[in-house]
Amino acid sequence: MSDEQTTEPQNLVKQGSILSVLTLASRVLGLMREMVKAALLGTTPLSDAFTVAFMVPNLFRRLFAEGSISVAFIPTFKGYLIEGDTSKTQTFLSSFITALTVLVTTVVILGIIASPWIIPFFGLTELDETILLTRIMFPYLALISFAALLQGILNSHHIFIPTGLAPILLNITVIGCSYLLTPLMANPARAMAVGVMIGGTLQVLIQVPGVLRKGHRFGYTGLKQAFTNPGTRTVFRLVGPTIIGMAAYQLNDLVSTALAGNAGPGVVSSLQYSLRLQELILGVFAVSLGTVLLPDLAGQAKRNQWGEFNRRLVMAIDIIALITIPITFFSLIQGEYIIRLLFQSRSFDESSVALTKEAFTFHMLGLFFIALNRILAPAFYAQSNSKSPTIAGVFSFFINMILAALLVGPMKGGGVALALSIASGVNTVLLFIFMRRTPQIDMGHIVGSSVRYTGKLLAFSALASIPVYFVSPALYRLFAGKGRLISYGIPLTLTTILFGVTGLILLWISRDALLKMVTQRLNQRLGKHGAPH
C-alpha cells in the first residue's frame, strides 16, 4: 500500500493549516512588494510599464504552470503513484520534463523576439522601457513552469511546505532587489525585474530537495520518447481542451489590459494594486484549500470514494463562504482606508487612491465567486475532466471581454473590475450546472447546503456592518493627522474587531456548525496540551 493511501486525514488538515500560514506570509510579503512598488513607482507610466512587462510572461503561466499541472499532471501522476511501478513513474517524469522544456523554451524565445510587436498594443507611453523589462522577465515563464512541476510532484505526496515557501522567497527577493539594486540601475523597475528572475530561480531550487527525498530521479530523454510516452500523452489529452480556454483567458487579459492602458495613465497599475489586495485573501484561503483538495479528491475519485468526495467538497465551499462574504462587506465599507494605510506614500497620491479604490470596490464584489471557482475546478480536475471547466471558462471570459469593452469608457478601471466580477459569477453558475452531469456527486445536497449557508452569512455580514458604518467616521476623526499608521491603522484595527466580534456573536447564537467544529478542535488541542503527563 502506498503512502498516499495511508495518509491520515489529520495529517492532511495539519499540512493544509501549515500551507495556509505560509501562504498568508507569502501574500503579506506580496502586499509589501506592492507597497514598495507604490512607494517607488506609484501609478506613473513607469509603474504601468513594469506591470505590463511582468504580466506578459504570466499570460502563459496558466498554460505551462498552474494550468497543466493542476488540470493534467497531478491526476496523471497520482495514477502512477497508486499503481506503484517506480520504473514507469520515473520514465513518465523524465518524458514530461523533456516535453515541458522544449515547449517552454520555444515560447520564451519567441516572446523575447516578438516583444516589440506585442507591447505597442497596450498604449503605454514608456514603450521602449516596457519592451526591455518584458525581455528581462520573459524567462521567468520557464522558471515558474519548472517550479510548478516540482510542486505538483510534492503535492501528490501530500507535501505542501515547499509550495508555501517558494513564493515567500520570490517576494523577499523582489523587495530586497528593489532597494539594493535601484541605486545601481537606471530606474527601480529594472531592479524589480532582476529581483523577479532571481526569485524565480529560488522558487525552483527550494523544492528540489523534497522531490529527491521522495526518491524521484529523472532527467531528459529523446524527443520521440518524450512526446510518445503514455503518461505524457495523457497529460496532453487532458490539457488539450483547456488550450482553447487558456487562449480565451489570455486574449481576455490582453484586451482588458489594453483597454485599461488606453483609458488613461495609472489605470493599469491601479487595477494591479486592487488585485493584489484581493489575491491576499484568495491566496491564503481559496488557493490553499484548492492545493490541498486536488490530490486528495483525485485519489478519492480514482478509488470511487464518492461519499467522502462530496463531504469534503461541501465543507470547502462552506469555509470559502464563511471567509469571503464577511470580508467583502467589511472591504466595501473600509476600502478607501485600507488603500490609504497600505499604499499612500511618496508617488502614491490622492489620484492614485481614487483610482485604486474604484477598482477595489468592484473587484471585491466578485471575491466570493472567484474563490468558489478555485474550489469547484479541482473537483472536475480530480476526475480527469478538464472539458467542463474549459467550457465554463471560455463562456465567462468572453462575457468579461465584452463587458470590459462596454464599461471601460464610462467607468474606466472600475468598469474592467466590474466586468471580471460579473464574469466570475457566471463561471460559478456554469460549474454547478456542469457538475450535475456526474451522478456520483450529490448536487442537490451541495447546492441546497451552499445556498442556505451563503444566505445566512449575507444576512449576518450585513448586520455586522451596521455598527462599523456608524462608528467609523468618529474613529477616523479622533485619530486624524497623527501619521498614516495611527490615522488609519488604529481605526481599521478597532472596526475590524467590532465587525469580527459582532459576526462571531451572530454565528454563536445560530449555533453555526463550522464555528462549533473549530471551537471543539481548539478545546481538544488545549486539553491535550494542558493534560498532565
C-alpha positions in Angstrom: 0.0 0.0 0.0 1.4 3.4 -1.0 1.9 6.3 1.4 -0.9 8.1 -0.4 -3.3 5.5 0.7 -2.3 5.6 4.3 -2.1 9.3 4.8 -4.2 10.2 7.8 -6.9 12.9 7.4 -5.4 14.7 10.5 -2.1 15.0 8.7 -3.8 16.5 5.7 -5.5 19.0 7.9 -2.2 19.8 9.5 -0.5 20.2 6.1 -3.3 22.4 4.9 -3.1 24.6 8.0 0.7 25.0 7.6 0.2 25.8 4.0 -2.3 28.5 4.9 0.1 30.1 7.3 2.9 30.0 4.8 0.5 31.4 2.1 -0.6 34.1 4.5 3.1 35.1 5.0 3.6 35.0 1.2 0.6 37.2 0.5 1.6 39.7 3.2 5.0 39.8 1.6 3.4 40.2 -1.8 1.4 43.1 -0.4 4.6 44.6 0.9 6.1 44.1 -2.5 3.2 46.2 -4.0 3.7 48.7 -1.2 7.4 49.0 -2.2 6.3 49.4 -5.8 3.7 52.0 -4.8 6.4 54.0 -2.9 9.0 53.8 -5.7 6.7 54.0 -8.8 3.2 55.0 -7.7 0.7 54.9 -10.6 3.2 56.6 -13.0 3.8 55.4 -16.6 6.9 53.6 -15.4 4.7 51.6 -13.0 2.4 50.7 -15.8 5.5 49.6 -17.8 6.6 47.2 -15.1 3.0 45.9 -14.6 2.6 45.1 -18.3 6.1 43.6 -18.7 5.5 41.3 -15.8 2.0 40.4 -17.0 3.1 39.3 -20.5 5.1 36.2 -19.5 2.5 35.5 -16.8 -0.1 35.2 -19.5 1.4 31.9 -20.5 1.9 30.8 -16.9 -1.6 29.3 -16.5 -1.0 27.0 -19.5 2.6 25.8 -18.7 2.5 26.1 -15.0 -0.7 26.2 -12.9 -3.0 25.1 -15.7 -1.2 22.0 -17.0 -0.1 20.9 -13.5 -3.5 21.1 -11.8 -5.6 20.1 -14.8 -3.5 17.2 -16.0 -0.2 16.4 -14.3 -1.4 15.8 -10.7 -4.2 13.4 -11.7 -1.9 11.5 -14.1 1.0 11.3 -11.7 -1.4 10.3 -8.9 -2.4 7.3 -11.0 1.3 6.3 -11.3 1.8 6.5 -7.6 -1.3 4.4 -6.9 -0.1 1.8 -9.4 3.2 1.7 -7.6 5.5 0.9 -10.6 8.6 3.0 -9.8 10.3 2.5 -13.2 7.2 3.6 -15.1 6.8 6.6 -12.8 10.4 7.8 -13.4 10.1 7.3 -17.1 7.0 9.4 -17.2 8.6 12.2 -15.2 11.7 12.2 -17.5 9.5 12.3 -20.6 7.2 15.0 -19.2 10.0 17.3 -18.1 11.7 17.0 -21.6 8.4 17.9 -23.4 7.8 20.8 -21.0 11.4 22.1 -21.5 11.0 22.1 -25.3 7.7 23.8 -25.3 8.5 26.5 -22.7 11.9 27.3 -24.2 10.3 27.8 -27.6 7.7 30.2 -26.2 10.3 32.2 -24.2 12.5 32.7 -27.3 9.5 33.7 -29.4 8.3 36.0 -26.7 11.6 37.8 -26.4 11.8 38.2 -30.2 8.2 39.4 -30.6 8.1 41.9 -27.7 8.5 45.0 -29.9 5.4 43.9 -31.8 3.3 42.9 -28.8 3.9 45.8 -26.4 2.6 48.7 -28.6 -1.0 47.2 -28.3 -1.1 48.4 -24.6 -0.9 52.0 -25.5 1.8 52.9 -22.9 4.0 56.0 -23.0 7.1 54.1 -21.8 7.2 51.9 -24.8 11.0 51.2 -25.0 11.3 50.6 -21.3 8.3 48.2 -21.3 9.9 46.2 -24.1 13.2 46.0 -22.2 11.5 44.9 -19.0 9.5 42.3 -20.9 12.6 40.8 -22.3 14.3 40.7 -18.9 11.4 38.9 -17.3 10.1 36.6 -20.1 12.4 33.7 -19.0 10.5 33.8 -15.7 7.9 31.7 -17.5 10.4 28.8 -17.7 11.4 29.1 -14.1 7.8 29.2 -12.8 6.9 26.2 -15.1 9.6 24.0 -13.6 8.7 25.2 -10.1 5.1 24.2 -10.8 6.1 20.8 -11.9 8.1 20.2 -8.7 5.2 21.5 -6.7 2.9 19.0 -8.5 5.1 16.1 -7.5 5.3 17.2 -3.9 1.6 18.0 -3.6 0.8 14.5 -5.0 2.8 13.1 -2.0 0.8 15.5 0.3 3.9 17.6 0.9 2.9 21.3 0.9 5.5 23.2 2.9 8.0 23.9 0.0 4.9 25.0 -2.0 4.3 27.7 0.6 7.9 28.7 0.9 8.6 29.2 -2.8 6.6 32.4 -3.3 7.9 33.8 0.0 11.4 33.7 -1.4 10.2 35.4 -4.6 8.6 38.3 -2.7 11.6 38.7 -0.3 14.0 38.8 -3.3 12.0 41.4 -5.3 11.6 43.6 -2.2 15.4 43.3 -1.4 16.4 44.0 -5.0 14.1 47.0 -5.3 16.1 48.8 -2.6 19.6 47.2 -3.1 19.8 47.4 -6.9 17.9 50.7 -7.6 20.9 52.9 -6.9 22.9 50.7 -9.4 20.3 50.7 -12.2 18.6 53.3 -14.4 15.3 53.0 -12.5 13.5 51.0 -9.8 11.5 49.0 -12.4 14.7 47.3 -13.7 15.8 46.5 -10.2 12.5 44.8 -9.5 12.7 42.9 -12.8 16.1 41.5 -11.8 14.6 40.5 -8.5 11.8 38.6 -10.3 14.4 36.5 -12.1 16.5 35.7 -9.0 13.3 35.0 -7.0 12.1 32.6 -9.8 15.3 30.7 -9.6 15.0 30.3 -5.9 11.4 29.0 -6.3 12.8 26.1 -8.3 15.7 25.3 -6.0 13.7 25.3 -2.8 11.6 22.4 -4.0 14.3 20.2 -5.4 15.4 18.6 -2.1 11.9 17.5 -1.3 11.5 15.8 -4.6 14.8 14.0 -4.2 13.9 12.8 -0.7 10.8 11.1 -2.2 13.2 9.0 -4.3 12.4 10.6 -7.7 15.4 10.7 -10.1 14.7 11.8 -13.6 16.5 13.7 -16.4 15.9 14.3 -20.1 15.0 11.8 -22.8 14.9 11.8 -26.5 12.2 13.9 -28.1 10.4 10.9 -29.6 10.2 9.1 -26.3 9.2 12.3 -24.5 6.2 13.0 -26.7 5.1 9.4 -27.2 5.2 8.3 -23.5 1.7 7.2 -22.4 1.7 9.5 -19.4 2.8 12.5 -21.4 0.2 11.8 -24.0 -2.4 11.5 -21.2 -1.4 14.9 -19.9 -1.6 16.4 -23.3 -5.0 14.9 -23.9 -6.3 16.4 -20.6 -4.7 19.7 -21.3 -5.9 19.8 -24.9 -9.5 21.0 -24.1 -8.1 23.7 -21.8 -5.9 25.2 -24.5 -9.0 26.9 -26.0 -10.0 28.1 -22.6 -6.5 29.3 -21.8 -6.3 31.1 -25.2 -9.6 32.9 -24.4 -8.3 33.8 -21.0 -5.1 35.2 -22.3 -6.9 37.1 -25.0 -9.3 38.5 -22.4 -6.4 39.5 -20.2 -4.6 41.2 -23.1 -7.7 43.1 -24.2 -8.6 44.1 -20.6 -5.1 45.4 -20.0 -5.1 47.2 -23.4 -8.4 48.8 -22.6 -7.1 49.9 -19.2 -3.9 51.2 -20.7 -5.8 53.3 -23.2 -8.2 54.6 -20.5 -5.5 56.8 -19.0 -2.2 56.9 -17.1 -2.2 54.8 -13.9 -5.3 52.7 -14.6 -3.4 49.6 -15.3 -1.4 50.0 -12.1 -4.5 50.8 -10.0 -6.1 47.5 -11.2 -2.9 45.7 -10.2 -2.8 47.2 -6.7 -6.5 46.3 -6.3 -6.0 42.7 -7.5 -3.1 42.4 -5.1 -5.4 43.1 -2.1 -7.9 40.6 -3.5 -5.2 38.0 -4.0 -4.1 38.4 -0.4 -7.5 36.9 0.6 -7.8 34.4 -2.2 -4.2 33.1 -1.8 -4.5 32.5 1.9 -7.8 30.6 1.8 -9.0 29.6 -1.7 -5.7 28.7 -3.2 -4.6 26.9 -0.1 -7.8 24.9 0.1 -7.6 24.1 -3.7 -4.0 23.0 -3.4 -4.7 20.6 -0.6 -8.0 19.4 -2.0 -6.9 18.4 -5.5 -4.6 15.5 -4.9 -6.9 14.2 -2.2 -10.0 14.5 -4.4 -8.1 12.8 -7.2 -7.3 9.8 -5.0 -10.9 9.5 -3.8 -12.3 9.7 -7.4 -9.9 7.0 -8.6 -11.0 4.8 -5.7 -14.7 5.6 -6.1 -14.9 7.1 -2.5 -17.7 9.5 -3.5 -19.2 9.9 -0.1 -16.0 11.4 1.2 -15.6 13.3 -2.0 -19.0 15.0 -1.5 -18.4 15.7 2.2 -15.1 17.4 1.6 -16.4 19.5 -1.3 -19.3 20.8 0.8 -17.1 21.7 3.7 -14.6 23.5 1.4 -17.5 25.6 -0.1 -18.8 26.5 3.3 -15.4 27.6 4.5 -14.9 29.8 1.5 -18.3 31.4 2.1 -17.6 31.9 5.8 -14.4 33.8 4.9 -15.1 35.7 1.7 -18.6 37.1 2.3 -17.8 38.9 5.6 -14.5 40.2 4.2 -16.4 41.5 1.1 -18.8 43.5 3.3 -16.1 44.9 5.5 -13.9 45.9 2.5 -16.8 47.7 0.8 -17.1 49.9 3.9 -13.4 50.4 4.7 -11.8 50.0 1.3 -10.5 53.6 1.0 -8.8 53.5 4.4 -7.3 50.1 3.7 -5.8 51.5 0.5 -4.5 54.6 2.3 -2.9 52.6 5.0 -1.1 50.2 2.7 -0.2 52.3 -0.3 -0.4 56.0 0.2 3.2 57.4 0.3 5.6 59.2 -2.0 4.4 58.6 -5.5 1.1 57.2 -4.5 -1.0 60.4 -4.2 -4.7 61.2 -3.9 -5.4 60.4 -7.6 -3.8 57.0 -7.0 -6.0 56.4 -4.0 -9.1 57.3 -6.0 -8.2 55.1 -9.0 -7.4 52.1 -6.8 -10.5 52.5 -4.6 -12.7 52.4 -7.7 -11.1 49.2 -9.0 -11.1 47.6 -5.5 -14.8 48.3 -4.9 -15.8 46.4 -8.0 -13.2 43.7 -7.6 -14.4 42.8 -4.1 -18.0 42.2 -5.4 -16.7 39.1 -7.2 -14.5 37.8 -4.4 -16.8 35.0 -3.3 -17.3 33.7 -6.9 -13.6 33.8 -7.8 -12.8 31.9 -4.6 -15.5 29.4 -5.2 -14.3 28.8 -8.8 -10.9 27.8 -7.3 -12.6 25.2 -5.2 -15.0 23.9 -7.8 -12.5 23.5 -10.6 -10.3 21.0 -8.7 -13.4 18.8 -8.3 -13.5 18.4 -12.1 -9.7 18.0 -12.5 -9.7 15.3 -9.8 -12.0 13.2 -12.2 -9.7 14.0 -15.1 -12.4 16.2 -16.5 -10.9 19.3 -18.0 -13.6 19.9 -20.6 -16.3 21.2 -18.3 -14.2 23.9 -16.6 -12.8 24.9 -20.0 -16.3 25.5 -21.5 -17.4 27.5 -18.4 -14.1 29.5 -18.6 -14.5 30.3 -22.3 -18.0 31.5 -21.9 -17.3 33.6 -18.9 -14.1 35.1 -20.3 -16.0 36.2 -23.4 -18.6 37.9 -21.2 -15.8 39.5 -19.3 -14.2 40.8 -22.5 -17.5 42.2 -23.9 -18.5 43.9 -20.6 -15.0 45.4 -20.1 -15.2 46.9 -23.6 -18.6 48.4 -22.8 -17.8 49.6 -19.3 -14.3 50.9 -19.5 -15.5 54.1 -21.2 -17.9 55.4 -18.6 -16.2 53.7 -15.6 -12.5 53.4 -16.6 -10.7 50.9 -14.2 -13.9 50.3 -12.3 -15.6 49.0 -15.4 -12.8 46.5 -16.1 -13.1 45.3 -12.4 -16.9 45.0 -12.5 -16.7 43.0 -15.8 -14.4 40.5 -14.1 -16.7 40.1 -11.1 -19.8 39.5 -13.2 -18.0 37.0 -15.4 -16.7 35.2 -12.3 -20.3 34.8 -11.1 -21.4 33.4 -14.5 -18.4 30.9 -14.3 -19.6 29.7 -10.9 -23.1 29.1 -12.1 -21.9 27.1 -15.1 -19.6 24.9 -13.0 -22.5 24.0 -10.7 -24.6 23.2 -13.8 -21.9 21.0 -15.3 -21.3 19.2 -12.0 -24.8 17.8 -12.3 -23.6 15.6 -15.1 -21.6 13.5 -12.6 -24.2 11.2 -11.0 -21.9 10.3 -8.1 -21.8 13.9 -6.9 -24.9 14.8 -4.8 -25.6 18.2 -6.4 -29.0 18.5 -4.6 -27.3 18.5 -1.2 -24.3 20.5 -2.3 -26.3 23.4 -3.9 -29.0 23.4 -1.2 -26.5 23.5 1.6 -24.4 26.2 -0.1 -27.4 28.5 -0.8 -28.7 28.2 2.8 -25.3 28.9 4.3 -24.5 31.7 1.9 -27.8 33.4 2.6 -27.2 33.2 6.4 -23.8 34.7 6.0 -25.1 37.5 3.8 -27.6 38.5 6.5 -25.1 38.2 9.3 -22.5 40.3 7.4 -25.0 43.0 6.7 -25.9 43.1 10.4 -22.3 43.2 11.5 -21.6 46.1 9.1 -24.2 48.4 10.7 -22.2 49.3 13.8 -19.0 49.7 11.8 -20.7 52.1 9.4 -21.9 54.4 12.2 -18.8 54.2 14.4 -16.1 54.6 11.6 -16.5 58.4 11.0 -16.0 59.3 14.6 -12.9 57.0 14.9 -11.2 58.4 11.9 -11.8 62.0 13.1 -10.4 61.1 16.5 -7.1 59.8 15.1 -6.8 62.2 12.1 -3.5 64.0 11.5 -1.3 61.6 13.5 0.6 59.9 10.8 -0.5 57.2 8.3 -0.1 54.2 10.7 -2.0 55.8 13.5 -4.6 57.8 11.5 -5.7 54.7 9.5 -4.2 51.7 11.3 -5.8 52.1 14.7 -9.4 52.9 13.4 -9.1 49.9 11.0 -8.0 47.7 13.8 -10.9 48.8 16.1 -13.5 48.5 13.3 -12.2 45.0 12.4 -12.5 43.9 16.0 -16.0 45.4 16.2 -17.1 43.7 12.9 -15.5 40.3 13.9 -16.9 40.2 17.4 -20.4 41.1 16.1 -20.2 38.4 13.5 -18.9 35.7 15.9 -21.8 36.5 18.3 -24.3 36.0 15.5 -22.7 32.7 14.5 -22.7 31.6 18.1 -26.4 32.5 18.5 -27.2 30.5 15.3 -25.1 27.5 16.6 -23.1 27.6 13.4 -21.6 24.1 12.6 -18.3 25.4 11.3 -17.8 27.6 14.4 -18.7 24.7 16.6 -16.2 22.4 14.8 -13.4 25.0 15.2 -14.2 25.5 18.9 -14.2 21.8 19.6 -10.8 21.3 17.9 -9.3 24.2 19.8 -10.7 22.8 23.1 -9.3 19.4 22.2 -5.9 20.9 21.4 -5.8 23.0 24.6 -7.0 19.9 26.6 -4.3 17.8 25.0 -1.5 20.3 25.8 -2.9 21.1 29.3 -3.4 17.4 30.3 -0.9 16.2 33.0 1.7 13.7 31.8 
